[in-house]
Amino acid sequence: MTVLNARVGADGVGHLELNRPEVRNAINAEMIAALHAQLDEWARRDDVRCVVLSGAGGKAFAGGADIAELKARTHAQAFWGINQNLFQKVEDFPRPVIAAIDGYALGGGLELALACDIRVASQSAKVGLPEVTLGIYPAAGGTWRLPKVVGMGRAKDLVFTGRVVDADEAFSWGLFERLVDSDALSEAKRIAATIAGNAPLAVQVAKVSLNTGAKGGSVESVERLGQALLFDSPEKHARMGAFLDKRAKK
């Protein structure tokens, strides 16, 4: 059985499904390798305009990293940044990535969701960073991405206690951009289809600009370069022409 299901719809939405439901889609080395390969392939494809990431089985987005593998991992292997490198690739993917969270998103699973651009959750979602209860800490983005999203105090609450919070509390903190009663995947795909319908180069440049600003970079220069690129694009002329034609007919 493959640990990752991947498909691209006619609407330009790519769907990556973590597929280890028997262990709450725990992230292991095989899954990490599969995600790297699929993201690399899709980054080269113009028909992939947005990506949705979800977990199989409906009970978990990802319950965390595979504990058996973590137990065997040495300090030398920890320096390889196995999870960190993958999550950074998700953050830097040239098109938007949306996490659809049904059920548990714990440890590395939550850190993976934090690397995504948008998080959509259902009422079944339960999130947390329980690493300290296992003798380690969330070192794949949990100590720097989470504070940016929910603030330092709340991040310390989750990291220090290792507690799991429900969907309503997480949403009130701003951890999710959307909260639905059920089936986060359907809502995530709806959002993705909307994004995929927009000018792809404009969305891509906007993501680079937003991420640059979030990292403390000089976003003014990025905005100028990006807008200059877009102002001469054929799609800009076509879309603005269509808008003006439609207005003229009213």
C-alpha positions as CSV (number, residue, x, y, z in Angstrom):
1,M,0.0,0.0,0.0
2,T,1.4,3.4,-1.0
3,V,1.9,5.8,1.9
4,L,0.9,8.8,-0.3
5,N,-2.0,9.2,-2.7
6,A,-1.5,12.0,-5.3
7,R,-3.9,13.2,-8.0
8,V,-4.5,16.4,-9.9
9,G,-8.0,17.5,-10.9
10,A,-9.1,19.2,-14.1
11,D,-9.5,22.4,-12.0
12,G,-5.8,22.5,-11.4
13,V,-6.1,21.4,-7.7
14,G,-3.5,18.8,-6.7
15,H,-4.5,16.6,-3.7
16,L,-1.9,14.9,-1.6
17,E,-3.4,12.3,0.9
18,L,-1.2,10.9,3.7
19,N,-2.1,7.3,3.7
20,R,-1.2,5.4,6.8
21,P,-4.6,5.5,8.5
22,E,-3.8,2.5,10.7
23,V,-1.3,4.6,12.6
24,R,-3.1,8.0,12.3
25,N,-1.1,8.8,9.2
26,A,2.2,9.0,11.2
27,I,4.9,10.6,9.2
28,N,7.7,8.1,8.5
29,A,10.8,8.1,6.3
30,E,8.9,6.5,3.4
31,M,6.2,9.2,3.5
32,I,8.8,12.0,3.7
33,A,10.6,10.6,0.6
34,A,7.3,10.3,-1.3
35,L,6.2,13.9,-0.4
36,H,9.6,15.3,-1.5
37,A,9.3,13.5,-4.8
38,Q,5.7,14.5,-5.5
39,L,6.3,18.2,-4.5
40,D,9.4,18.3,-6.8
41,E,7.4,16.9,-9.7
42,W,4.4,19.2,-9.2
43,A,6.6,22.3,-8.8
44,R,7.6,21.8,-12.4
45,R,4.0,21.4,-13.7
46,D,2.0,24.5,-14.8
47,D,-1.3,22.6,-14.5
48,V,-0.9,22.3,-10.7
49,R,-2.2,25.7,-9.4
50,C,-3.0,24.9,-5.8
51,V,-2.4,21.9,-3.5
52,V,-4.6,20.4,-0.8
53,L,-2.9,18.2,1.9
54,S,-5.1,15.8,3.9
55,G,-5.0,12.5,5.8
56,A,-6.7,9.3,4.9
57,G,-9.3,7.6,7.1
58,G,-11.0,10.6,8.5
59,K,-9.6,10.2,12.0
60,A,-6.3,12.1,11.6
61,F,-4.5,14.6,9.4
62,A,-1.3,13.3,10.8
63,G,-0.8,12.0,14.3
64,G,2.8,13.0,14.4
65,A,6.1,11.5,13.4
66,D,6.5,7.8,13.5
67,I,7.6,7.2,17.2
68,A,9.4,3.9,16.4
69,E,11.6,5.8,13.9
70,L,12.1,8.7,16.3
71,K,13.2,6.4,19.1
72,A,15.9,4.9,16.9
73,R,17.1,8.2,15.5
74,T,20.5,9.4,16.7
75,H,21.7,12.9,17.5
76,A,23.7,12.8,14.2
77,Q,20.5,12.0,12.2
78,A,18.7,14.8,14.0
79,F,21.1,17.3,12.5
80,W,20.0,16.2,9.0
81,G,16.8,18.1,9.5
82,I,14.7,15.3,8.1
83,N,11.3,16.8,8.9
84,Q,12.5,20.4,8.8
85,N,13.7,20.1,5.2
86,L,10.4,18.7,4.0
87,F,8.2,21.3,5.9
88,Q,10.4,24.1,4.4
89,K,9.7,22.7,1.0
90,V,6.0,22.8,1.7
91,E,6.3,26.5,2.8
92,D,8.4,27.4,-0.2
93,F,6.3,25.4,-2.8
94,P,5.6,27.8,-5.7
95,R,1.8,27.5,-5.4
96,P,-0.4,27.8,-2.3
97,V,-0.8,24.7,-0.1
98,I,-3.9,24.2,2.0
99,A,-4.0,21.8,5.0
100,A,-7.4,20.0,5.5
101,I,-7.5,18.9,9.1
102,D,-10.0,16.3,10.1
103,G,-9.1,14.6,13.4
104,Y,-5.7,14.7,15.0
105,A,-2.8,16.9,13.9
106,L,-0.2,16.3,16.6
107,G,3.5,16.9,16.8
108,G,5.0,16.7,13.3
109,G,1.5,16.6,11.9
110,L,0.7,20.1,13.4
111,E,4.1,21.3,12.3
112,L,3.4,20.1,8.7
113,A,0.0,22.0,8.8
114,L,1.8,25.1,10.1
115,A,4.1,25.0,7.0
116,C,1.0,25.2,4.8
117,D,-0.4,28.6,3.6
118,I,-4.0,28.0,4.8
119,R,-5.4,25.7,7.4
120,V,-9.0,24.4,7.2
121,A,-10.3,22.3,10.0
122,S,-13.5,20.5,11.0
123,Q,-15.0,20.2,14.4
124,S,-13.3,16.8,14.8
125,A,-9.9,18.5,14.8
126,K,-7.6,18.1,17.8
127,V,-4.2,19.7,17.7
128,G,-1.1,19.8,19.9
129,L,2.6,19.5,20.3
130,P,3.2,16.7,22.8
131,E,6.9,16.2,22.1
132,V,8.0,17.2,25.7
133,T,6.0,14.2,27.0
134,L,8.4,12.0,24.9
135,G,11.6,13.6,26.0
136,I,12.1,15.8,22.9
137,Y,10.6,19.1,21.7
138,P,8.9,20.4,18.5
139,A,12.0,21.2,16.4
140,A,10.5,21.1,12.9
141,G,9.1,24.6,13.0
142,G,6.9,24.3,16.1
143,T,9.0,26.8,18.1
144,W,9.0,29.5,15.4
145,R,6.0,29.0,13.0
146,L,3.5,28.5,15.8
147,P,4.3,31.8,17.7
148,K,3.8,33.7,14.4
149,V,0.4,32.2,14.1
150,V,-1.0,32.2,17.7
151,G,1.4,34.4,19.6
152,M,4.3,33.5,21.9
153,G,2.3,32.9,25.1
154,R,-0.1,30.5,23.5
155,A,2.7,28.7,21.7
156,K,4.5,28.3,25.0
157,D,1.3,26.9,26.5
158,L,1.1,24.2,23.9
159,V,4.9,23.4,23.8
160,F,5.5,23.4,27.6
161,T,2.3,21.4,28.6
162,G,2.1,19.1,25.6
163,R,-1.7,19.3,25.9
164,V,-4.1,18.7,23.0
165,V,-6.7,21.4,22.3
166,D,-10.0,21.0,20.5
167,A,-11.1,22.7,17.3
168,D,-13.0,25.6,18.9
169,E,-10.1,26.6,21.1
170,A,-7.6,26.3,18.2
171,F,-9.8,28.4,15.9
172,S,-10.2,31.1,18.6
173,W,-6.4,31.3,18.7
174,G,-6.2,31.8,14.9
175,L,-4.6,28.5,14.3
176,F,-7.1,27.7,11.5
177,E,-8.3,30.2,8.8
178,R,-11.6,28.3,8.4
179,L,-13.6,26.0,10.7
180,V,-16.4,23.9,9.3
181,D,-18.8,21.5,11.0
182,S,-17.5,18.4,9.1
183,D,-15.4,17.4,6.1
184,A,-12.6,19.9,6.1
185,L,-11.4,18.4,2.8
186,S,-14.4,19.5,0.8
187,E,-14.0,23.1,2.1
188,A,-10.3,23.0,1.4
189,K,-10.9,21.8,-2.1
190,R,-13.5,24.6,-2.7
191,I,-11.0,27.2,-1.6
192,A,-8.3,25.6,-3.7
193,A,-10.5,25.7,-6.8
194,T,-11.1,29.4,-6.2
195,I,-7.4,30.0,-6.0
196,A,-6.7,27.8,-9.0
197,G,-9.1,29.9,-11.0
198,N,-7.1,33.1,-10.5
199,A,-4.1,34.3,-12.5
200,P,-1.5,31.6,-11.6
201,L,1.6,33.9,-11.9
202,A,0.0,36.6,-9.8
203,V,-0.8,34.1,-7.1
204,Q,2.7,32.7,-7.2
205,V,4.3,36.2,-7.0
206,A,1.9,37.1,-4.2
207,K,3.0,34.0,-2.2
208,V,6.7,34.9,-2.5
209,S,6.0,38.5,-1.4
210,L,3.9,37.4,1.6
211,N,6.5,34.8,2.7
212,T,9.3,37.3,2.3
213,G,7.6,39.8,4.5
214,A,6.8,37.1,7.1
215,K,10.5,36.3,7.3
216,G,11.5,39.9,7.9
217,G,12.8,40.4,4.3
218,S,12.5,43.6,2.3
219,V,9.0,43.1,0.9
220,E,9.0,46.5,-0.8
221,S,11.6,45.4,-3.4
222,V,9.8,42.1,-3.9
223,E,6.5,43.8,-4.5
224,R,8.0,46.2,-7.1
225,L,9.7,43.4,-9.0
226,G,6.6,41.2,-8.8
227,Q,4.3,43.8,-10.0
228,A,6.6,44.8,-12.8
229,L,6.7,41.2,-14.0
230,L,2.9,40.9,-13.9
231,F,2.1,44.2,-15.6
232,D,3.5,42.9,-18.9
233,S,2.0,39.5,-18.6
234,P,-0.5,38.4,-21.3
235,E,-2.9,37.2,-18.6
236,K,-3.0,40.6,-17.0
237,H,-4.0,42.2,-20.3
238,A,-6.6,39.5,-21.1
239,R,-8.2,39.6,-17.6
240,M,-8.3,43.4,-17.4
241,G,-9.6,43.6,-20.9
242,A,-12.4,41.2,-20.1
243,F,-13.3,43.2,-17.0
244,L,-13.5,46.4,-19.0
245,D,-15.5,44.8,-21.7
246,K,-18.0,43.5,-19.2
247,R,-18.3,46.9,-17.5
248,A,-18.9,48.6,-20.9
249,K,-21.8,46.3,-21.7
250,K,-23.6,47.2,-18.4
